[in-house]
Amino acid sequence: MKEAVHKDNNWTICEECQGRGKKSRRLNKKVRLDYQNALEQFEKTNGEGIAPLKPKAPLYNCLKCSGSGLIPAENAPAPNPDYPHVAIIGGGIGGVALAVACLHRGIPFTLYERDNHFEARSQGYGLTLQQASKAIEGFGIFSLNEGVVSTRHLVHTPEGKVVGEWGVRKWIHSDERTAPKRSNIHIARQSLRLALLEQLGDNNAVKWGHQLLDFKQSEDKTIDLRFEVNGEIKNTKADLVVGADGIRSVVRTLLIGEKTPLRYLGCIVILGICPLSALEDVESELLDSATVFQTANGNERIYMMPFTSDSIMWQLSFPMSEEEAKTLSSLGTQALKEEALKRTQWHSPIPQIIQATNTEQISGYPVYDRELLQQELLENNGPITLIGDAAHPMSPFKGQGANQALLDALTLARGIYKGCKSKDFWKENGLRKSVLTEFESEMLERSAVKVKDSAAAADFLHSEIVLFEADHPRGSCLKNK
């Protein structure tokens, strides 16, 4: 990521590209003529066959904002009352990201979080920004001081034999000419969440301690929301409600019930964070804070990545019945650590890292997702929608949950900005027609392949496939079949 030139500045959208970060080039003459000819031929057949698709204009990065969609501003844009007021339910990464994107566009919002403060509970361990490593600039974040870039990825057998290697260092060593299009950035989930919260200005930007109880649409088409706050009931209104409240989303349950219940993926995950300082007597090139490695035996699989510049995160997973997984996770962190040690007496430095991990930095849980959400379940519910894990929860094995939540947030904010410039228009036509139908269609189509691939990974990462000798990410061979 490039260094931030205006690190402490406020941001507003770039008028050149309307905050999209990209501009459209005009279709060339040949493409336009080919489409017109195909359309004429189709019309001559009285609509028989398949109509030609109208070609989309090619996009290029806006030069004024360098593709971020944002430019520095003296002050954050004031909320524009012509835009709908957005109630964002959930102060995790997706919810805070949506709040930030609304702030930059002058879209009025209120961000509600059930926790009483930022550190109230664990918000997960580390995550890897993949597609979102570029999209994060769309939130005014041009550098992540806590982020670590990996340049090498290795796959081992339990004995330490390398059966796969890729990354910048591999390509350079093999004189590969093609450079990677983007870098994967590893960062603690809370560090990214804090970087986003800082864009909002202060701690008062979040309504902490607000547990959503229910909502209903009123006669004027606004949404009445009811919260429990410090044991008391609080009522409020919004034009648009966005559920960003995770895999066990209250908004989703109130909206569609249990039509798509949690789906167990057949395995448990045990997570831990170990400071490198606890490994003073362990020498390994794998602990250079720029290497990601995984080791597997066809059943158990451990994945290790830099958490910060001076710590490493590990994720052990293995098949287990749902009841056994629930029982193990309920026994506490010491039991989880003992189980992890028992299953990973493998090559160095794996046993040493797990042994050196403080039990306070260990957690474990059964892995779930949900059946793909169909847009029909949302389209009759008025101005209420879902993003992130509330919309498309997935297993952690492809590292896509946070990436998709960030893309959801940016896409929705851009859709509101584009579709609601005229208050009379969105009031008359409704937010579903003005914004939500198009947004949900794009979001669900984009995320569907990630949900499917993540579910598939829960199977193949715990099978012999992971041990195939190949210098590319595990599972790529499946896509070539």
C-alpha positions as CSV (number, residue, x, y, z in Angstrom):
1,M,0.0,0.0,0.0
2,K,1.2,3.5,-0.7
3,E,2.0,5.8,2.1
4,A,-0.8,8.2,3.1
5,V,0.0,11.7,2.0
6,H,-2.9,13.2,4.0
7,K,-2.9,10.8,6.9
8,D,-4.7,13.1,9.4
9,N,-7.1,14.7,6.9
10,N,-10.8,14.4,6.5
11,W,-12.0,13.0,3.2
12,T,-14.8,13.6,0.8
13,I,-15.8,12.0,-2.5
14,C,-14.0,12.9,-5.7
15,E,-16.4,14.7,-8.0
16,E,-14.5,13.6,-11.1
17,C,-15.6,10.0,-10.6
18,Q,-18.5,10.5,-8.1
19,G,-16.6,8.5,-5.4
20,R,-16.4,5.4,-7.6
21,G,-12.6,5.5,-8.0
22,K,-13.1,4.6,-11.7
23,K,-14.3,6.4,-14.8
24,S,-15.8,4.9,-18.0
25,R,-14.2,5.1,-21.3
26,R,-16.3,5.4,-24.4
27,L,-17.0,2.2,-26.3
28,N,-14.9,2.0,-29.4
29,K,-16.6,2.2,-32.8
30,K,-16.2,-1.4,-33.7
31,V,-17.8,-2.6,-30.4
32,R,-20.7,-0.3,-30.8
33,L,-21.3,-1.3,-34.4
34,D,-21.1,-5.0,-33.6
35,Y,-23.7,-4.6,-30.9
36,Q,-26.0,-2.6,-33.1
37,N,-25.7,-5.2,-35.9
38,A,-26.4,-8.1,-33.4
39,L,-29.4,-6.2,-32.0
40,E,-30.8,-5.6,-35.5
41,Q,-30.5,-9.2,-36.4
42,F,-32.2,-10.2,-33.1
43,E,-35.1,-7.9,-33.7
44,K,-35.5,-9.3,-37.2
45,T,-36.2,-12.7,-35.7
46,N,-39.1,-11.2,-33.6
47,G,-37.3,-11.9,-30.4
48,E,-36.3,-15.5,-31.0
49,G,-33.1,-16.7,-29.6
50,I,-30.9,-14.8,-27.1
51,A,-30.8,-11.1,-27.1
52,P,-27.2,-9.7,-27.3
53,L,-25.8,-8.2,-24.1
54,K,-25.2,-4.5,-24.3
55,P,-21.4,-4.1,-23.9
56,K,-20.1,-2.3,-20.8
57,A,-17.8,0.6,-21.1
58,P,-14.3,-0.2,-20.0
59,L,-13.2,1.4,-16.7
60,Y,-10.0,3.1,-15.7
61,N,-8.7,4.5,-12.4
62,C,-9.7,8.1,-11.9
63,L,-6.5,10.2,-12.1
64,K,-7.6,12.8,-9.7
65,C,-8.1,10.5,-6.7
66,S,-5.8,7.7,-7.9
67,G,-8.6,5.2,-7.8
68,S,-9.7,5.6,-4.2
69,G,-12.8,7.7,-4.9
70,L,-11.7,10.2,-2.2
71,I,-10.0,13.5,-2.0
72,P,-8.8,15.4,1.1
73,A,-11.2,17.9,2.7
74,E,-10.8,20.5,5.4
75,N,-13.8,19.0,7.3
76,A,-15.8,15.9,7.0
77,P,-19.0,16.5,4.9
78,A,-22.0,17.5,6.9
79,P,-24.9,15.0,6.8
80,N,-27.1,15.8,3.9
81,P,-30.8,15.6,4.9
82,D,-31.8,14.8,1.3
83,Y,-30.2,11.4,1.8
84,P,-31.9,8.6,3.8
85,H,-30.9,8.2,7.4
86,V,-29.2,4.8,7.7
87,A,-29.3,2.7,10.9
88,I,-26.3,0.4,10.9
89,I,-26.8,-2.5,13.3
90,G,-23.4,-4.0,14.3
91,G,-20.1,-2.3,15.0
92,G,-17.8,-4.9,13.6
93,I,-15.6,-4.4,10.5
94,G,-18.5,-4.3,8.0
95,G,-20.7,-2.0,10.1
96,V,-17.9,0.5,10.9
97,A,-16.7,0.4,7.2
98,L,-20.3,1.3,6.1
99,A,-20.4,4.2,8.6
100,V,-17.1,5.5,7.3
101,A,-18.2,5.3,3.6
102,C,-21.4,7.1,4.5
103,L,-19.5,9.8,6.4
104,H,-17.4,10.6,3.3
105,R,-20.5,11.0,1.3
106,G,-22.6,13.1,3.7
107,I,-25.1,10.3,4.1
108,P,-26.6,10.6,7.6
109,F,-26.2,7.4,9.7
110,T,-26.2,6.0,13.2
111,L,-24.1,3.1,14.2
112,Y,-25.4,0.8,16.9
113,E,-23.4,-1.9,18.7
114,R,-24.6,-4.2,21.4
115,D,-21.2,-4.3,23.2
116,N,-20.6,-1.6,25.8
117,H,-17.2,-0.7,24.5
118,F,-14.5,-1.5,21.9
119,E,-12.8,-4.2,24.0
120,A,-15.9,-5.8,25.4
121,R,-15.3,-9.1,23.7
122,S,-13.0,-10.9,21.3
123,Q,-13.4,-9.7,17.7
124,G,-11.5,-12.5,16.2
125,Y,-7.8,-12.9,15.6
126,G,-6.0,-12.0,12.4
127,L,-7.3,-11.6,8.9
128,T,-5.8,-11.3,5.4
129,L,-6.8,-8.4,3.1
130,Q,-6.9,-9.8,-0.4
131,Q,-9.2,-8.0,-2.9
132,A,-9.8,-5.4,-0.1
133,S,-6.1,-4.6,0.1
134,K,-6.8,-2.0,-2.6
135,A,-10.5,-1.3,-1.7
136,I,-9.4,-0.2,1.8
137,E,-8.2,3.1,0.2
138,G,-11.9,3.8,-0.5
139,F,-12.3,4.2,3.2
140,G,-9.6,6.8,3.5
141,I,-7.0,4.4,4.8
142,F,-3.9,4.5,2.7
143,S,-1.5,2.8,5.0
144,L,-1.9,0.3,7.8
145,N,0.8,0.7,10.4
146,E,-0.1,-2.6,12.0
147,G,-0.3,-4.5,8.7
148,V,2.3,-7.1,7.7
149,V,2.9,-8.1,4.1
150,S,3.7,-11.7,3.4
151,T,6.1,-12.6,0.5
152,R,6.3,-16.3,0.8
153,H,3.8,-19.2,1.3
154,L,4.8,-22.7,2.1
155,V,2.9,-26.0,2.4
156,H,4.6,-28.9,4.4
157,T,4.0,-32.5,5.3
158,P,4.2,-33.2,9.1
159,E,7.8,-34.2,8.6
160,G,8.7,-30.8,7.2
161,K,8.9,-31.7,3.5
162,V,7.9,-28.7,1.3
163,V,5.1,-29.7,-1.2
164,G,4.1,-26.2,-2.3
165,E,5.7,-22.8,-2.4
166,W,4.5,-19.5,-3.9
167,G,4.8,-15.7,-3.4
168,V,7.0,-12.9,-4.4
169,R,10.2,-14.5,-3.2
170,K,9.4,-17.7,-5.1
171,W,8.7,-15.8,-8.3
172,I,11.9,-13.6,-8.0
173,H,14.0,-16.7,-7.3
174,S,12.7,-18.4,-10.4
175,D,13.1,-15.3,-12.6
176,E,9.4,-15.1,-13.1
177,R,8.6,-12.0,-15.1
178,T,5.0,-11.6,-14.0
179,A,4.7,-9.5,-10.8
180,P,1.8,-10.0,-8.5
181,K,-1.2,-7.6,-9.0
182,R,-1.6,-7.0,-5.3
183,S,-0.1,-7.9,-1.9
184,N,-1.9,-9.8,0.8
185,I,-1.9,-7.8,4.0
186,H,-2.1,-9.6,7.3
187,I,-3.5,-7.6,10.2
188,A,-5.2,-8.1,13.5
189,R,-9.0,-7.7,13.1
190,Q,-9.1,-5.3,16.0
191,S,-6.4,-3.2,14.5
192,L,-8.3,-2.8,11.2
193,R,-11.5,-2.1,13.1
194,L,-9.7,0.6,15.1
195,A,-8.3,2.2,11.9
196,L,-11.8,2.4,10.6
197,L,-13.2,3.8,13.8
198,E,-10.6,6.5,13.8
199,Q,-12.0,7.7,10.5
200,L,-15.3,8.5,12.4
201,G,-13.5,11.0,14.6
202,D,-14.3,10.0,18.1
203,N,-15.8,7.2,20.3
204,N,-19.2,9.0,20.4
205,A,-19.7,8.0,16.8
206,V,-20.9,4.6,18.0
207,K,-24.0,4.0,20.1
208,W,-22.5,1.4,22.4
209,G,-24.6,-0.9,24.5
210,H,-27.6,-0.9,22.1
211,Q,-29.1,-4.4,21.8
212,L,-31.7,-4.5,19.0
213,L,-35.0,-6.1,20.0
214,D,-37.2,-5.6,17.0
215,F,-38.2,-3.2,14.2
216,K,-41.2,-2.6,12.0
217,Q,-42.1,-0.4,9.1
218,S,-44.4,2.5,9.9
219,E,-47.1,4.1,7.7
220,D,-44.7,6.8,6.5
221,K,-42.4,4.0,5.2
222,T,-39.7,4.7,7.8
223,I,-38.5,1.9,10.1
224,D,-39.2,2.0,13.9
225,L,-36.5,0.4,15.9
226,R,-36.6,-0.8,19.5
227,F,-33.4,-1.3,21.5
228,E,-32.5,-2.3,25.0
229,V,-30.0,0.1,26.6
230,N,-28.8,-0.4,30.1
231,G,-32.0,-2.3,31.0
232,E,-34.3,0.4,29.5
233,I,-36.2,0.4,26.2
234,K,-35.2,3.0,23.6
235,N,-37.1,3.7,20.4
236,T,-35.8,5.4,17.3
237,K,-36.4,5.8,13.6
238,A,-34.5,5.3,10.4
239,D,-35.1,5.4,6.6
240,L,-32.9,2.4,5.9
241,V,-31.8,-0.4,8.2
242,V,-28.6,-2.4,7.5
243,G,-27.8,-5.6,9.4
244,A,-24.1,-5.9,9.9
245,D,-24.4,-8.0,13.0
246,G,-22.6,-11.1,12.1
247,I,-23.3,-14.8,11.5
248,R,-26.0,-14.9,14.2
249,S,-27.6,-11.7,13.0
250,V,-30.6,-10.5,14.9
251,V,-31.6,-8.4,11.9
252,R,-31.6,-11.4,9.6
253,T,-33.6,-13.5,12.1
254,L,-36.2,-10.7,12.4
255,L,-36.3,-10.3,8.6
256,I,-36.5,-13.9,7.3
257,G,-36.7,-16.1,10.4
258,E,-34.8,-19.4,10.3
259,K,-35.3,-20.1,6.6
260,T,-31.5,-20.6,6.2
261,P,-30.3,-22.0,9.5
262,L,-26.6,-22.4,10.5
263,R,-25.0,-25.2,8.6
264,Y,-22.2,-27.1,10.3
265,L,-19.2,-27.7,8.0
266,G,-17.9,-30.8,9.8
267,C,-14.8,-29.4,11.5
268,I,-13.5,-27.3,14.5
269,V,-11.0,-24.5,14.5
270,I,-8.6,-23.8,17.3
271,L,-6.8,-20.4,17.2
272,G,-3.9,-18.9,19.0
273,I,-1.5,-16.0,19.0
274,C,2.1,-16.4,20.1
275,P,4.7,-13.6,20.6
276,L,8.0,-14.3,18.8
277,S,9.7,-13.2,22.0
278,A,8.4,-16.4,23.6
279,L,10.4,-18.4,21.0
280,E,13.9,-17.1,21.8
281,D,15.5,-20.6,21.7
282,V,13.8,-21.5,18.4
283,E,15.6,-20.7,15.2
284,S,13.5,-21.0,12.0
285,E,13.3,-19.2,8.7
286,L,9.6,-19.6,9.0
287,L,9.5,-17.0,11.7
288,D,10.7,-14.0,9.6
289,S,7.3,-12.1,9.9
290,A,7.0,-12.3,6.1
291,T,6.2,-16.1,5.6
292,V,2.9,-17.8,5.8
293,F,3.0,-21.6,6.1
294,Q,0.7,-24.5,6.6
295,T,1.2,-28.1,7.5
296,A,-1.2,-30.9,7.0
297,N,-1.5,-34.7,7.1
298,G,-4.8,-35.2,5.2
299,N,-6.8,-34.9,8.4
300,E,-5.4,-32.2,10.7
301,R,-4.2,-28.9,9.1
302,I,-2.5,-26.0,10.8
303,Y,-2.1,-22.5,9.1
304,M,0.4,-20.0,10.5
305,M,0.7,-16.3,9.5
306,P,2.2,-13.1,10.8
307,F,-0.2,-11.5,13.2
308,T,2.0,-8.4,13.8
309,S,5.7,-7.8,13.1
310,D,6.5,-9.5,16.4
311,S,3.9,-12.2,16.8
312,I,2.4,-15.1,14.9
313,M,-1.1,-16.5,14.6
314,W,-2.0,-20.1,14.2
315,Q,-5.2,-21.8,13.1
316,L,-5.5,-25.6,13.6
317,S,-8.5,-27.3,12.1
318,F,-9.7,-30.9,11.9
319,P,-12.9,-32.9,11.3
320,M,-15.1,-33.6,14.3
321,S,-18.8,-34.2,14.9
322,E,-20.8,-31.1,15.8
323,E,-21.6,-32.4,19.3
324,E,-17.9,-33.2,20.0
325,A,-16.8,-29.8,18.6
326,K,-19.3,-28.0,20.9
327,T,-18.1,-30.0,23.9
328,L,-14.4,-29.4,23.2
329,S,-14.9,-25.7,22.7
330,S,-16.9,-25.5,26.0
331,L,-14.1,-27.1,28.0
332,G,-12.0,-24.0,28.0
333,T,-8.7,-22.8,26.6
334,Q,-6.4,-25.2,28.4
335,A,-8.3,-28.2,26.9
336,L,-8.1,-26.6,23.5
337,K,-4.4,-26.1,23.9
338,E,-3.9,-29.7,25.0
339,E,-5.9,-31.0,22.1
340,A,-3.8,-28.9,19.7
341,L,-0.5,-30.1,21.1
342,K,-1.7,-33.7,21.0
343,R,-2.5,-33.5,17.3
344,T,0.5,-31.5,16.1
345,Q,3.7,-33.2,17.2
346,W,5.1,-32.2,13.8
347,H,8.1,-30.4,12.4
348,S,9.7,-27.4,14.1
349,P,8.6,-24.8,15.1
350,I,4.9,-25.9,15.3
351,P,4.9,-27.7,18.7
352,Q,7.1,-25.0,20.2
353,I,4.8,-22.2,19.0
354,I,1.7,-24.0,20.4
355,Q,3.4,-24.8,23.7
356,A,4.6,-21.1,24.0
357,T,1.1,-19.7,23.4
358,N,-0.6,-18.4,26.5
359,T,-4.0,-20.0,27.1
360,E,-5.5,-16.5,27.3
361,Q,-4.7,-16.1,23.6
362,I,-6.4,-19.3,22.5
363,S,-10.0,-19.9,21.4
364,G,-11.9,-22.6,19.5
365,Y,-15.2,-23.0,17.9
366,P,-17.2,-25.3,15.5
367,V,-17.2,-23.9,11.9
368,Y,-20.6,-22.9,10.4
369,D,-21.9,-21.1,7.3
370,R,-25.4,-20.8,5.9
371,E,-27.1,-21.8,2.7
372,L,-26.8,-19.1,0.0
373,L,-29.2,-16.3,0.6
374,Q,-31.7,-15.8,-2.2
375,Q,-32.7,-12.2,-3.1
376,E,-36.4,-13.1,-3.0
377,L,-36.2,-13.5,0.8
378,L,-35.2,-9.8,1.0
379,E,-37.0,-8.0,-1.7
380,N,-40.4,-7.9,0.0
381,N,-39.1,-6.5,3.3
382,G,-38.9,-2.8,2.4
383,P,-35.8,-0.7,3.2
384,I,-33.9,-3.3,5.2
385,T,-30.8,-5.2,4.0
386,L,-27.8,-7.2,5.2
387,I,-24.1,-7.1,4.7
388,G,-21.1,-9.2,5.6
389,D,-21.6,-12.3,7.7
390,A,-25.2,-11.3,8.3
391,A,-25.8,-11.8,4.5
392,H,-23.2,-14.5,3.5
393,P,-21.4,-16.2,6.4
394,M,-18.6,-18.4,5.3
395,S,-15.8,-20.6,6.7
396,P,-12.5,-19.0,7.6
397,F,-10.5,-21.2,5.3
398,K,-10.3,-18.9,2.3
399,G,-9.9,-15.7,4.3
400,Q,-12.8,-14.0,2.6
401,G,-15.2,-12.9,5.3
402,A,-13.7,-9.5,6.1
403,N,-12.8,-8.8,2.5
404,Q,-16.4,-9.3,1.3
405,A,-17.8,-7.2,4.2
406,L,-15.6,-4.3,3.2
407,L,-16.6,-4.6,-0.4
408,D,-20.3,-4.8,0.6
409,A,-20.0,-1.7,2.7
410,L,-18.3,0.4,0.0
411,T,-20.7,-0.9,-2.7
412,L,-23.8,0.0,-0.6
413,A,-22.6,3.5,0.3
414,R,-21.8,4.2,-3.3
415,G,-25.2,2.9,-4.3
416,I,-27.0,5.2,-1.8
417,Y,-25.0,8.2,-3.0
418,K,-25.8,7.5,-6.6
419,G,-29.5,6.4,-6.2
420,C,-30.7,8.9,-3.6
421,K,-29.5,12.3,-4.8
422,S,-33.1,13.3,-5.3
423,K,-35.1,13.0,-2.1
424,D,-38.4,13.1,-4.0
425,F,-37.2,10.2,-6.2
426,W,-36.2,7.8,-3.4
427,K,-39.2,8.8,-1.2
428,E,-41.6,8.1,-4.1
429,N,-40.0,5.0,-5.5
430,G,-38.7,3.5,-2.3
431,L,-35.1,2.6,-1.3
432,R,-35.5,-0.9,-2.6
433,K,-36.0,0.2,-6.2
434,S,-33.6,3.1,-5.8
435,V,-30.7,1.2,-4.2
436,L,-31.3,-2.2,-2.6
437,T,-32.3,-4.4,-5.5
438,E,-29.2,-3.6,-7.5
439,F,-27.0,-3.7,-4.5
440,E,-28.2,-7.1,-3.2
441,S,-28.0,-8.6,-6.7
442,E,-24.3,-7.6,-7.0
443,M,-23.4,-8.5,-3.5
444,L,-25.0,-12.0,-3.6
445,E,-23.6,-12.8,-6.9
446,R,-20.1,-11.7,-5.9
447,S,-20.1,-13.4,-2.6
448,A,-21.7,-16.7,-3.7
449,V,-18.5,-18.1,-5.2
450,K,-16.6,-17.2,-2.0
451,V,-19.2,-19.0,0.2
452,K,-19.0,-22.1,-2.0
453,D,-15.2,-22.1,-2.2
454,S,-14.9,-21.6,1.6
455,A,-17.3,-24.5,2.2
456,A,-15.4,-26.7,-0.2
457,A,-12.1,-25.8,1.5
458,A,-13.5,-27.2,4.8
459,D,-13.4,-30.5,3.0
460,F,-10.3,-30.5,0.8
461,L,-8.0,-28.9,3.4
462,H,-8.6,-31.9,5.6
463,S,-8.0,-34.5,2.8
464,E,-5.1,-35.8,0.8
465,I,-5.6,-33.0,-1.8
466,V,-3.8,-30.6,0.4
467,L,-0.6,-32.8,0.1
468,F,-0.5,-32.7,-3.7
469,E,2.9,-31.3,-4.8
470,A,2.1,-28.0,-6.6
471,D,3.4,-24.4,-6.3
472,H,0.0,-22.8,-6.0
473,P,-2.7,-22.4,-3.3
474,R,-4.4,-25.6,-2.2
475,G,-7.6,-26.4,-4.0
476,S,-6.6,-24.8,-7.3
477,C,-6.5,-28.3,-8.8
478,L,-10.2,-28.7,-8.2
479,K,-11.0,-25.7,-10.3
480,N,-9.1,-27.2,-13.3
481,K,-11.1,-30.4,-13.3
